[in-house]
Amino acid sequence: MIGVNAAVAAMGGVRPLARAIGISNVSILGWKRVPAERVLKLEEITGVDRTILRPDLYPLEDYRRHHHK
């Protein structure tokens, strides 16, 4: 839920986030975690790093190892 909350906060609420990605507010309110297929788009529009949005898919150490050589 941390990733969802971070994305919502970055956009100033559920409604602006939902509008930005073209889905309903209710859809976002139903997320327990950011859907895998939405992580990269949310990172792009919110500025919240993928390691926060879905740490199970993008562990911080793996990300650092592959992107900061």
Buried (B, 14 or more C-beta within 10 A) or exposed (E): EEBBEBBBEBBEEBEBBBEBBEBEBEEBEEBEBBBEEBBEEBBEBBEBBBBBBBBEBBEEEEBEEEEEE
